[in-house]
Structures are given as structure tokens and as C-alpha cells.
């Protein structure tokens, strides 16, 4: 069988800076021979149903934008942590509220840039712009606008060789296609994105595209984050999700060794079905987990609103503060004064009431520039976001 049609692609010999090594060029999608979906049918059905339940519960949230505001930030944090950043969820929120985080600024800027990239991609899709190479380049330009990587050709496909692991291509764990092959690979990937004749379910297509993008590694930096972001964009673009409520970064982070191993096994042996089983299991588990998180948050907000409602005449301002905390779980007095257009005295009194109710906790121990945390909310949001230590 011709190398072009082998599931595992082909290797080409490359010489760079006097070193000779093998670079991998994947075969175009869809896999050939075709996918054997029989054993995956029930898993695909469960994953699709879980996705539908998630989309349904998110759509009935009393304030969907507040939930998504924090949920997208959690995904941004997790996706960046996989790339090695050491930021915590609190660091990101402190940065966005203009308080100095206790980590290198580049780490937090990198996470904030991911949020901006996701927002930009969704905006373009909702405007009717096709999910395409041009849009991917635009999103990449936003992603690398600040922080590390801003000198790595934002918005431009690479024109030099890159590699994964090791100190040079000759001792790397994996060497993606040489630069002269990149556009051939990407053109084929774009054709597959828009191929309605393939007859593949959207979830399967997203799994294939994610792995193919990771294999081509078309940018000098930010490939992993763009590759993970593509999954959510594809699901929203296809209408499987009305809102960007499914993110697999926590699943990939938790099972990262298996994740990297399966990527490599597809390249070496064409084991696409094994990869699909892993991916669809991740969709099912993540969607079910997100539904549980939404329910826990709804119950928390309802219980805390009931507490605030007992405050009598102080209820109105305290309720406004509680609503504000759902979009900014870490607050200071001055920032809250600006956000709610209340006096410092009024905000201080409302904070005091919520402290007494056990909703807020002061975390600095200082007399000035105090910070207050919506503990229970932040704990739910922060689950799984402990930075990877290297």
C-alpha cells in the first residue's frame, strides 16, 4: 500500500544545521482503512447524550454569562498548566482584578491571553466566519499577543523545524513535519474540516482534528492550547453546544501520560480507534462532571441567597454584592466600589454582613488593601487546577 494511504503516515529524512533526523508527516484525514466504529457506538452515544445534558442545563442557568465567565477561565488555566505555567485560579483572578499575583507575570498573562483567544474565536464563528486556517491563525495571533511566545511569530504558520521533547530534533521524542510539508498537511486538514461527505459524527471529527493538529504542530508556540481550543470551537460551530461549556483540558491533564502515549501510538501504528475510545470517554466524563458542577453551584448560590435574605434592611446591598461575587470571587473594597457604584462605607458594611454569614473570608490579615474570598465558590471552581510541578 502506498505510504500516503497508510494510517500511520510516513517519515521523511531531514537535514538541519548538519544534523540528519526523521520527521513525521501524517496521512490526510479521514484514516484509511476507514474507522471501525462498531465497538465505539455505545460510547459515542453516551458521550453525545452527556453533551446534550450539559448543553441543556447550561442553557437554563439564571445567568449563563457568569458561569461561562469563570468556566472559560478555568479551562484557560488548565490548558496553560499543561504547557508548564504555574499559575493558580486565584492568581488569575487577582491579576484580572489588578491585584499583584504571587507568580511570574508571564504565567498569568498567558492564561488571560487564552481567555481572549477563546472569546475571539467564538465571536468570529457567531458572526458566520468559517472555522478555517485563517481563523486559526487569527486566534493564534490573539493567544500569543502577550506573555511568553509573543516573539514566536503570532498568527503565522512556522517556517522552521520544531520538535517535542529533547534539546534538538536528533534526540527529540517527536519531530513534526518539516516546514515545506506543513501547508500540504494543513490544507488537507482544512478540507477535512469542511468535508460533509465523510459522514462522521462531530465528536469523532473533533477527536481526529485535534490529534492531527497536534501532530502537524504548525506553530512555533501555542500548538497545544490551540489544539485543545479547537475541540470546543468545533462543537459550537456544529451546533452540538450552544455555549462553550465543554473543555477537555482537565481530563488531558489528569491522564496526560496516557494522552501523550496514545497520540504517539496513532502516529506509529494507526490506532485511531484506541484514541477515539479515550477521547469519547473524556467527553462523557467531562460533560457529566460539568453538569454536577453546575448543580453544585446552583445549590450554593441558592443557599447563600437564602442566608442574605435574612439581613432585613441590609439585604439589598448584600444581595448586589453576592451577585458581583459570582463573577469575581476575590474582591477588594475599592474595586467593588467601582464595580457596584456604591460608597466605600456601604461596600464595607455589605462585606461585613457576608463575612458574618460565612460567605466571605478575609485572606490578607492586613489592615489596609484587604482581600475577601467567596470560599465555597472558589473551591468548586478550583478543583483540579493545582499547577503541575516540574
Phi, psi and omega per residue, in radians:
X1 nan 2.427 -3.141
X2 -1.071 2.464 -3.118
X3 -0.943 -0.596 -3.072
X4 -1.036 -0.517 -3.051
X5 -1.825 0.162 3.051
X6 -1.364 2.421 -3.101
X7 -1.002 -0.601 -3.026
X8 -1.590 0.190 3.067
X9 1.259 -2.730 -3.072
X10 -2.540 2.754 3.067
X11 -1.832 2.487 3.062
X12 -2.153 2.569 3.128
X13 -1.510 2.272 -3.079
X14 -2.210 2.496 3.061
X15 -2.131 2.068 3.139
X16 -2.371 2.240 3.123
X17 0.927 0.680 3.089
X18 1.397 0.041 -3.132
X19 -1.900 2.326 3.108
X20 -1.792 2.282 -3.127
X21 -2.631 3.004 3.134
X22 -1.805 2.261 3.037
X23 -1.965 2.602 -3.036
X24 -1.748 2.312 3.083
X25 -2.080 1.986 -3.094
X26 -1.279 2.659 3.011
X27 -1.271 2.677 3.125
X28 -1.089 2.686 3.036
X29 -1.504 2.684 -0.006
X30 -1.370 2.891 -3.128
X31 -1.016 2.556 3.100
X32 -2.364 2.092 0.105
X33 -1.067 2.743 -3.065
X34 -1.053 2.774 3.112
X35 -1.094 2.481 3.039
X36 -1.710 1.688 -2.984
X37 -1.595 -0.068 -3.055
X38 -0.924 -0.917 -3.086
X39 -1.262 -0.250 -3.098
X40 -1.718 -0.063 -3.013
X41 -1.041 -0.821 -3.098
X42 -1.193 -0.657 3.114
X43 -1.151 -0.724 3.098
X44 -1.076 -0.725 3.130
X45 -1.107 -0.768 3.139
X46 -1.130 -0.736 3.140
X47 -1.110 -0.728 3.136
X48 -1.137 -0.725 3.118
X49 -1.141 -0.714 3.117
X50 -1.093 -0.673 3.109
X51 -1.128 -0.710 3.107
X52 -1.112 -0.710 3.112
X53 -1.108 -0.739 3.129
X54 -1.090 -0.816 -3.129
X55 -1.073 -0.640 -3.126
X56 -1.184 -0.802 -3.084
X57 -1.254 -0.594 3.105
X58 -1.142 -0.647 -3.074
X59 -1.201 -0.324 -3.132
X60 -1.797 0.125 3.089
X61 -1.066 2.467 3.134
X62 -1.082 -0.552 3.069
X63 -2.473 1.506 -3.042
X64 -1.089 -0.543 -3.072
X65 -1.209 -0.595 3.092
X66 -1.132 -0.738 3.132
X67 -1.128 -0.842 -3.097
X68 -1.148 -0.577 3.130
X69 -0.955 -0.808 -3.130
X70 -1.442 -0.584 -3.068
X71 -1.177 -0.703 3.091
X72 -1.125 -0.643 3.113
X73 -1.163 -0.629 3.089
X74 -1.132 -0.748 3.105
X75 -1.088 -0.745 3.134
X76 -1.043 -0.744 -3.139
X77 -1.116 -0.836 -3.110
X78 -1.121 -0.748 -3.129
X79 -1.116 -0.663 3.124
X80 -1.279 -0.577 3.101
X81 -1.099 -0.640 3.096
X82 -1.036 -0.546 3.126
X83 -1.468 -0.063 3.037
X84 1.965 0.002 3.105
X85 -1.217 2.690 -3.080
X86 -1.953 0.270 3.141
X87 -1.224 2.617 2.986
X88 -1.835 2.990 3.123
X89 -1.082 -0.696 3.119
X90 -1.085 -0.706 3.129
X91 -1.000 -0.782 -3.117
X92 -1.100 -0.789 -3.115
X93 -1.164 -0.650 3.090
X94 -1.118 -0.732 3.121
X95 -1.071 -0.766 -3.088
X96 -1.255 -0.378 3.082
X97 -1.675 0.205 3.044
X98 1.235 0.350 2.968
X99 -1.648 2.515 -3.070
X100 -1.271 2.112 3.094
X101 -1.366 2.771 -3.122
X102 -1.616 0.586 3.095
X103 -2.346 2.876 3.094
X104 -0.945 2.379 -3.072
X105 -1.018 -0.635 -3.129
X106 -0.994 -0.651 -3.141
X107 -1.043 -0.849 -3.077
X108 -1.257 -0.661 3.085
X109 -1.072 -0.630 3.139
X110 -1.103 -0.717 3.125
X111 -1.207 -0.757 3.110
X112 -1.064 -0.640 3.124
X113 -1.145 -0.588 3.097
X114 -1.129 -0.745 3.090
X115 -1.007 -0.808 -3.137
X116 -1.098 -0.681 -3.140
X117 -1.145 -0.746 3.104
X118 -1.102 -0.819 3.137
X119 -1.040 -0.722 -3.123
X120 -1.130 -0.815 -3.135
X121 -1.049 -0.758 3.130
X122 -1.147 -0.698 3.126
X123 -1.059 -0.796 -3.112
X124 -1.115 -0.742 3.132
X125 -1.099 -0.736 -3.122
X126 -1.216 -0.383 3.041
X127 -1.379 -0.106 3.131
X128 1.717 0.102 3.136
X129 -1.314 2.356 -3.082
X130 -1.244 2.588 3.010
X131 -1.248 1.909 -2.914
X132 -2.607 3.059 3.082
X133 -1.079 -0.661 3.129
X134 -1.082 -0.776 -3.139
X135 -1.152 -0.692 3.108
X136 -1.043 -0.719 3.109
X137 -1.148 -0.699 3.113
X138 -1.099 -0.758 3.134
X139 -1.115 -0.716 3.126
X140 -1.090 -0.646 3.117
X141 -1.090 -0.675 3.085
X142 -1.221 -0.731 -3.094
X143 -1.044 -0.709 -3.066
X144 -1.747 0.341 -3.106
X145 -1.192 -0.546 -3.132
X146 -2.359 2.912 3.080
X147 1.304 -2.867 3.112
X148 -1.090 2.502 3.095
X149 1.718 -0.163 -3.107
X150 -1.174 -0.234 3.060
X151 -1.752 0.219 -3.098
X152 -1.868 0.816 3.051
X153 0.960 1.054 3.102
X154 -0.956 2.319 3.092
X155 1.358 0.130 -3.116
X156 -2.169 2.330 3.030
X157 -1.210 2.585 -2.990
X158 -1.180 2.598 3.073
X159 -2.108 0.293 3.094
X160 -2.464 2.902 -3.075
X161 -1.359 2.416 2.988
X162 -2.128 3.055 -3.134
X163 -2.753 2.886 -3.114
X164 -2.099 2.163 -3.117
X165 1.317 2.702 3.130
X166 1.413 3.112 -3.096
X167 -1.820 -0.171 -3.135
X168 -2.848 2.893 -3.115
X169 -0.967 -0.594 -3.076
X170 -1.148 -0.429 3.125
X171 -2.119 0.355 -3.100
X172 -1.309 2.750 3.025
X173 -1.270 -0.595 -3.139
X174 -2.683 2.388 3.106
X175 -2.071 1.988 3.125
X176 -1.194 3.122 -3.091
X177 -1.004 2.584 3.046
X178 -1.128 2.753 -3.023
X179 -0.977 -0.597 -3.114
X180 -1.229 -0.239 3.115
X181 -1.710 -0.231 -2.984
X182 -1.045 -0.819 -3.075
X183 -1.206 -0.565 3.047
X184 -1.070 -0.775 3.135
X185 -1.124 -0.741 -3.092
X186 -1.249 -0.657 3.087
X187 -1.065 -0.731 3.106
X188 -1.140 -0.660 3.128
X189 -1.155 -0.698 3.118
X190 -1.149 -0.691 3.089
X191 -1.060 -0.714 3.125
X192 -1.148 -0.685 3.107
X193 -0.950 -0.640 -3.045
X194 -1.833 0.145 -3.111
X195 -1.427 1.825 3.129
X196 -1.436 -0.189 -3.078
X197 -1.463 -0.260 -3.088
X198 -1.119 -0.483 3.087
X199 1.207 0.405 -3.107
X200 -1.676 2.450 3.057
X201 -1.028 2.648 -3.073
X202 -1.032 -0.710 -3.136
X203 -1.089 -0.701 3.113
X204 -1.159 -0.767 3.140
X205 -1.067 -0.737 3.124
X206 -1.099 -0.669 3.116
X207 -1.118 -0.753 -3.136
X208 -1.162 -0.771 -3.108
X209 -1.128 -0.725 3.137
X210 -1.028 -0.862 -3.106
X211 -1.151 -0.719 -3.135
X212 -1.100 -0.718 3.127
X213 -1.113 -0.756 3.113
X214 -1.070 -0.636 -3.119
X215 -1.243 -0.746 3.135
X216 -1.202 -0.620 3.105
X217 0.834 1.091 -2.895
X218 -1.373 -0.145 3.135
X219 -1.942 2.833 3.081
X220 -1.313 -0.397 3.119
X221 -2.715 2.703 3.067
X222 1.488 0.165 -3.106
X223 -1.086 -0.771 -3.108
X224 -1.090 -0.774 -3.130
X225 -1.156 -0.741 3.099
X226 -1.130 -0.720 -3.134
X227 -1.079 -0.677 3.110
X228 -1.298 -0.649 3.109
X229 -1.110 -0.600 -3.133
X230 -1.023 -0.595 -3.121
X231 -1.021 -0.916 -3.112
X232 -1.131 -0.717 3.127
X233 -1.077 -0.692 3.123
X234 -1.120 -0.718 -3.123
X235 -1.182 -0.671 3.091
X236 -1.224 -0.732 -3.126
X237 -1.081 -0.613 -3.116
X238 -1.484 -0.127 3.128
X239 1.517 0.067 3.077
X240 -1.194 -0.517 3.050
X241 -2.177 2.336 3.033
X242 -1.397 -0.557 -3.119
X243 -2.229 2.718 -3.113
X244 -1.325 1.324 -2.999
X245 -1.910 0.022 3.105
X246 -2.071 2.180 3.107
X247 -2.388 2.303 -3.054
X248 -1.739 0.101 -3.068
X249 -1.093 -0.664 3.115
X250 -1.121 -0.712 3.102
X251 -1.116 -0.790 3.117
X252 -1.147 -0.655 3.124
X253 -1.160 -0.779 -3.122
X254 -1.122 -0.660 -3.079
X255 -1.972 0.651 -2.962
X256 -1.083 -0.607 3.141
X257 -1.178 -0.747 3.070
X258 -1.107 -0.730 3.135
X259 -0.987 -0.927 -3.112
X260 -1.150 -0.623 3.129
X261 -1.135 -0.742 -3.112
X262 -1.202 -0.625 3.055
X263 -1.006 -0.798 -3.092
X264 -1.213 -0.613 3.141
X265 -1.160 -0.615 3.065
X266 -1.097 -0.745 -3.138
X267 -1.142 -0.669 -3.040
X268 -1.533 -0.530 -3.033
X269 -2.315 0.025 3.101
X270 1.193 0.523 -3.057
X271 -1.463 1.088 -3.095
X272 -1.133 -0.628 -3.114
X273 -1.109 -0.676 3.111
X274 -1.135 -0.706 3.074
X275 -1.100 -0.750 3.141
X276 -1.098 -0.679 3.101
X277 -1.050 -0.782 3.105
X278 -1.086 -0.823 -3.088
X279 -1.122 -0.846 -3.102
X280 -1.160 -0.620 3.044
X281 -1.072 -0.700 3.098
X282 -1.104 -0.720 3.109
X283 -1.090 -0.817 -3.124
X284 -1.077 -0.863 -3.100
X285 -1.139 -0.728 -3.091
X286 -1.210 -0.743 3.122
X287 -1.115 -0.773 3.109
X288 -1.099 -0.695 3.114
X289 -1.147 -0.653 3.121
X290 -1.173 -0.659 3.073
X291 -1.078 -0.760 3.108
X292 -1.086 -0.711 3.120
X293 -1.104 -0.766 3.121
X294 -1.043 -0.781 -3.136
X295 -1.108 -0.708 3.115
X296 -1.120 -0.706 3.126
X297 -1.160 -0.731 3.117
X298 -1.062 -0.744 3.124
X299 -1.167 -0.684 3.116
X300 -1.090 -0.860 -3.105
X301 -1.099 -0.710 -3.140
X302 -1.111 -0.773 -3.130
X303 -1.134 -0.709 -3.120
X304 -1.276 -0.586 3.046
X305 -1.111 -0.647 3.099
X306 -1.098 -0.660 3.080
X307 -1.128 -0.789 -3.108
X308 -1.112 -0.584 -3.103
X309 -1.146 -0.209 -3.139
X310 -1.516 0.023 -2.998
X311 -1.481 -0.009 3.105
X312 1.196 -2.235 -3.079
X313 -1.142 -0.371 -3.141
X314 -1.436 -0.047 -3.017
X315 -1.071 -0.770 -2.994
X316 -1.006 -0.930 -3.122
X317 -1.205 -0.623 3.119
X318 -1.157 -0.612 3.120
X319 -1.208 -0.659 3.074
X320 -1.107 -0.705 3.118
X321 -1.140 -0.731 3.126
X322 -1.081 -0.698 3.098
X323 -1.110 -0.729 3.121
X324 -1.087 -0.640 -3.114
X325 -1.134 -0.392 3.141
X326 -1.253 -0.350 3.061
X327 -1.823 -0.299 -3.140
X328 -2.512 1.511 -3.032
X329 -1.236 -0.165 3.059
X330 -2.106 2.102 -3.047
X331 -2.305 2.738 2.919
X332 -2.099 2.883 -3.061
X333 -1.146 -0.845 -3.051
X334 -1.113 -0.741 3.111
X335 -1.105 -0.619 3.135
X336 -1.274 -0.621 3.047
X337 -0.978 -0.808 3.133
X338 -1.167 -0.752 -3.060
X339 -1.168 -0.657 -3.046
X340 -1.790 -0.101 -3.122
X341 0.975 0.823 3.076
X342 -2.085 2.897 3.087
X343 -1.335 2.783 3.116
X344 -1.060 -0.657 -3.138
X345 -1.127 -0.726 -3.135
X346 -1.160 -0.761 3.117
X347 -1.108 -0.764 -3.135
X348 -1.050 -0.723 3.134
X349 -1.160 -0.732 3.119
X350 -1.116 -0.712 3.092
X351 -1.065 -0.751 3.137
X352 -1.043 -0.755 3.122
X353 -1.056 -0.778 -3.113
X354 -1.221 -0.531 3.019
X355 -1.095 -0.808 -3.102
X356 -1.124 -0.517 3.105
X357 -1.431 -0.091 3.138
X358 1.420 0.262 -3.140
X359 -1.533 -0.729 -3.140
X360 -1.891 2.649 3.071
X361 -2.413 2.304 3.079
X362 -1.379 2.358 -2.972
X363 -2.074 -0.111 -3.094
X364 -1.618 -0.529 -3.056
X365 1.297 0.171 -3.104
X366 -1.711 2.889 3.065
X367 -1.519 -0.489 -3.139
X368 -2.060 2.741 3.098
X369 0.915 0.767 -3.127
X370 -1.228 2.639 3.054
X371 -2.131 2.509 -3.106
X372 -2.195 2.438 -3.045
X373 -2.091 2.341 2.989
X374 -1.426 1.502 -2.911
X375 -0.971 -0.961 -3.028
X376 -1.074 -0.689 3.126
X377 -1.150 -0.835 -3.109
X378 -1.118 -0.610 3.120
X379 -1.111 -0.728 3.108
X380 -1.135 -0.797 -3.120
X381 -1.140 -0.556 -3.010
X382 -1.488 -0.098 -3.083
X383 -1.015 2.196 3.103
X384 1.505 0.068 -3.043
X385 -1.829 0.302 3.030
X386 -1.111 2.227 -3.095
X387 -1.044 2.563 3.037
X388 -1.263 2.224 3.124
X389 -1.649 2.274 -3.083
X390 -2.079 nan nan
